[in-house]
Amino acid sequence: MRINPVKRKLASGGASLGTFIFEFNTSGTARIAAGCGAEFALVDMEHTGWSVESIRRWIATARGTELVPLVRVPATEYHFIARALDVGAAGIMVPMMESAGQAASAVACAKYPPVGRRGAAFGISHDDYSGGDIVDKMRSANDETLMIALIESVAGIANVDAIAATEGLDVLWLGHFDLTCSMGIPGQFDHPRFVESVEKILDACRRHGKTAGFMASDVDAGKRRFAQGFRMLAYGGDLWLYQTALRHGIDELRRSIP
């Protein structure tokens, strides 16, 4: 199985930068992101309506680059998690993680026996249609698959320490918008309750040797999160980066019209 340089970098205490893919499901975006220096891209299935077939084609283009393709699945369900991995995802983000039991279930869906219950299929997309010893492949897949728990609710914060203690989870990701909505303070990222919750995520990561992750909408926000102790950052998403660049150019040119 392929090695996962992002997982290995995080496990050694390093930091990793990538981006989200929400809108532009084309054959070029993975190569463009890789060419810009992104180490990973998280393809979203939760809010886009993309199917497994959609992400299968996207991942196929990513596997020709150094970019690590990750997938945010819609829910903690076996058929989402295992199928995303079977079509070549190098890791999974699970939304609305709220308990240790849910975390253990997600890990079990992603890992082969004896660690989990992922079904065995080899010589397909995830192992590049290759032969080889299946025991070695299963062991390697279990070692290299990156598991991300999205903490984005009051229940998730209440159970964050138990979630972080789950064997097989690698990253606890702050879902800032959903978390503030769950708290009844939508979009209030300076609110003391939200700030306290962020610290709880960071504390849980430090206690249990996990990485804290975040999607930064701008460079300054990313710098602040790095300074706090986050080590896995997605810089924006494709549609918002496009909007920002296009709006800036249009505004600048409009001001120059004689």
N, C-alpha and C positions, 0 to 999 in steps of 0.2 A: 504494500500500500504506500501511497505517497506520504512523505513527511509533511507536517504542518508547521511551517516556520513561525507563524503567529503564536500558536500554542506554546511552542518551545521557547520563544522569546519572552512571553509573559511568565512562564514557569520559572525562568531564570531571573526574574525581577525586572525585566526590561519593559518598555512601553511600545505600543503599536498604534499606528494611524491608518485609518481607512475612510470609507464613506458608505452612504446608503444608496440603494437603487430602488426607486419607487415607480418611476414613470417611463423611463426610456429603455424598454425591453428590446434592445436591438443588438445585433452581432458586434457592434463596435464599442459599446460602453465599457465592457470589461477591459479591453485592450487600451482604451483611452485612460481609464482609471489607473491601470498598471503603469502606463507611460508617464502619468503625473506623479508617481511615487506612492500611490496608495498600496498598502500591504494587504488589505482585505476589503471586500465589499459585502455588505449585508443586503441581500435581496429580500424585499418585503412581500410576504404572502398574506399578511394579516389585514392590511388596509387597501390593497390594490385589486384584489380579485384574481390575481394571477393563479393559474393552475400549475400542477406539477409538470405538465407538458411544457408550459411556458418557461419555467425556470430550468427545465432540462436543457432546452436549447441555449439559454443564456450561460449556464454552467459549462456547457461544451466549449463555448468560445473562451471562457475564463481559464479553462484547463490548459490552454495553449500559451498562457502567460505565467508570471510569478505571483499573480494575484490569488489570494486565498478566498474561495467563494463560500460564503456563509448564507444561511437562510433563516429568516424569521417566519416560523410557522404560525398558523392562525390560533392554535389551541394545543393543549397537552393531550394529544391523541396519537396513538401508535401509527395510524395510516398517514398522518402528516409527517411525523418525525422520521420514521423509517424510510418512507418513500423519497423524501428530500435527500437523505443520505445515499440511498440506492442510485439516484440519478447524478451523484457526484458532489454533493455539498460536503465541505470539510468541517462543518460545524453547524450547530442549531441554536437559535435564540427562541426561547419559550416565553410567551407573554403571560402577564397576570399570574406570576408565581406567588403563591400565597401560603404554602405550608411545606413542611419537610416531606410529608407524604407525596405531595404533588411533585416535588423536586426529585424524589427517589423514583417515581413513576416515569418522569421524563428521561432520566438517566437510563432506566431499564429499557425503554423503547429504543434508545440510541446505541446501546452496547450489546455485543454478542455474548452468548453464554461463555463462561459461567457468571459473568458480571451482570448481564441483562438478558433480555428476551428478543433481541432483534433477529428477524428471520434470516436464514442463510441463503444468499444467492451470489454466485461468483462468476467471473468471466463476463461481467456486464459493465455498465457505465462507471460505477464507483471504483472498480479496480482496473480500469482502462482495458477491459475485454481481454485480460491476460490470464495465463495459466499460473500454476504455482501451488504451494502447500496452503491449504485452506486454514489450518491451525495458525500458521504464521500470519496469514491475512487477517484473521479474526483478532489476534493479539495486537497487531499493528493498528487496525482500525480502532480498537478500544483505546489504545494509547494516544492516537493522533486526533481523534474527533474532539473538537472544542465545544463545550456545553456552556451556554449563557442563559442565566435566569434573569428575566426582566422584572424588577421590583417596582411596582407602579400602583400600589393600593395601600390603604390603611392596614388591611390584613397582612399584606406582604411585609410591611415595616414591623408589625407586631411580632412576626415570626422570622424576622430576617436572620437572627443568629442561628436558629435551627436549620434554616434553608442553607446558610453558608457552611454549616457543618456537614452537609450532604456530600458523601464521597462521589466523585465523578463530575461534580460541577466545577467549572473553572472560573467563571466570571459572574459577578452580580452587577447588572446594568440598571442604572437609574432611569426610570421612565418618568421624566419630570412633569409632562403635561397631564398624563393620566393620574399621577400621584396627587397633584394639586386638586384635580377634579374630585378624586376620591375623598379628599380632606374637606371639600366644600369651599376651597379657596382657589378656583381655577386661574392659572396663570400668575399667581402671586409667589414668585420664586424668591422674594426677600422675606416672606412671612416666617416668623420664628418657628412655627411648627414644621414647615417644609425644611428650613435650614437644619433643624434638629434631626429630621428624618434622614437627610443626606449624611450627617455625621454617624447615624446609626448604621447605615450601609457601609461606610468606610471602616467603622470600628469592627463590624462583623467580618469584613474582608481581611483586616489585619489579624484578627484572632484566629482565623481558620485558613490563612494562606491563600485567599482568593484574590482575584483582580477586580477592581471597580471599573465599570465602563459607562460611557456617556456619549450622546450625540450632541455635538456642539454646533450651533447654528452660525456662529461667527468665530473668528480667530481669538478675540479677547475672552470669550466664554470658554474656549478650549484651554487657553493659558491658565485661567483661574481654576479650572478643574484639575489640570495637571498639578498645579501648586497645592491643591487640596489632597492629592494622593491618588487620583484616578490615573490608570495606566493604559486603558484601551479607549481610544477616542475615534468616533466616526465624525468626520468633518462634513456636516450638512447632508443633504440629499440631492439627487440629480436635478429635480424640478426646481428646487429653491435656489440652487447654485446658478442654474440657467436664468431664472427670473432676475436674480440679483445682478448678474453680469449684463443681461440684456437691458434691464431698466437703467443701469448706470450709463451704458453706452448711448441709449436713446436720449436720456436726459441731457448728457453732455453735448450731443450733437444738436439737440433742439435749442439749447442756449446759444449755440454758435451760428444759428440761421440769421443771415443779414436782414 
